[in-house]
Amino acid sequence: MGIAVRRVEGAEDLGFMLGLGARLAAGIRTAGHTAAEIGAFQDEYSAANLRDPPPEALTVIAVDGEGAKLGFLHALPGHDGITGEANGYVALLAVVDAAEGRGVAQALLRSAEEWARENGYRSLSLDVFSSNGRALHFYEKSGFAAESVRMVKPL
C-alpha cells in the first residue's frame, strides 16, 4: 500500500480527524473514569487542538494511492519538562482500523520528526495512556522512552 503524507486541507479533513476520537478513546482505560467521561475528554481534547491550531503546528493526513484517508498526526511546539528547552510535542496520532499495522503511523511520525528537526528541536515528546499497550509498544519501537509516570489513586 503506497502511503503519502500531506498537510490538512479543510473542513472535510477536520471532520475525518475528529471522527477518529472514538478510536483514540478506545485505548484509554482508567480505574477512576467511565467510558463516557473518557470519550468526552477525547472529543474535547481533539476539538481544542484541531479546530484552531497555531500557525507553527504541524497537522498532516496520511492517504493511500487513491486518496483514501488512513490517519493523521497533530504536533505542536512544546517544552522539555526539566530544562524548559523548546521541543516538538505530538498531541494526537490516530489511524483507521483498516490501516493499522501497515506503516501509516510510522509515516506520520516520520513527518513529525522532520518537522521537529526543521524547527531546531532536539527532541520530540508525547503522552500516552499506560493502558494503551499497543501504542506504548509502537512508540518504544520508534525510539521513545518513558521519562515520567503519572500515578493516580481513586478515593
Steps between C-alpha positions, in 0.01 A plus 500: 500500500650835395477763772533873448493760778349839423399813687139537616283671240171608657169408660484149351840418647396648835192278501715195428736581785224573751331179388793298636428612858330172587801309367732708718275460806483122451859462623434682826405304811520652846367386836347836580322596176204365307507432126269800454741729688793371297311548174400855594860580601636370171244687291568826686877457484493425128270793422709742710816397316368468146239775451736798521860384518786749532676577171818322609313171561530202268177329401529230233289221355622171356326386183530198275560507124131565434478785751319304772580643844688258723597705805624831631754663728491835678817641656569825683796685640555382856754527779727256675363434847841531665699762307214697345673471162263519202414165346238344279192346659277243329154583631299255288575199280233261374448261211184332375447136597563370148840673481634377832828310472573623145756771570258793504584612854871465421463726195310757705757489780783547249329820382494626861869416543585693180287796616674496841847494343407782258394708802829434680350280772732243656214279614145395431269409787149364546264364761339158485265331746660207678202281410572540128746214467502499122590870485764460771663220305489701176657809660771300676580327170519846341767615747291667771571423865297573813628802687236535769196305612188659647329276753142540624319344793120521491358580843 
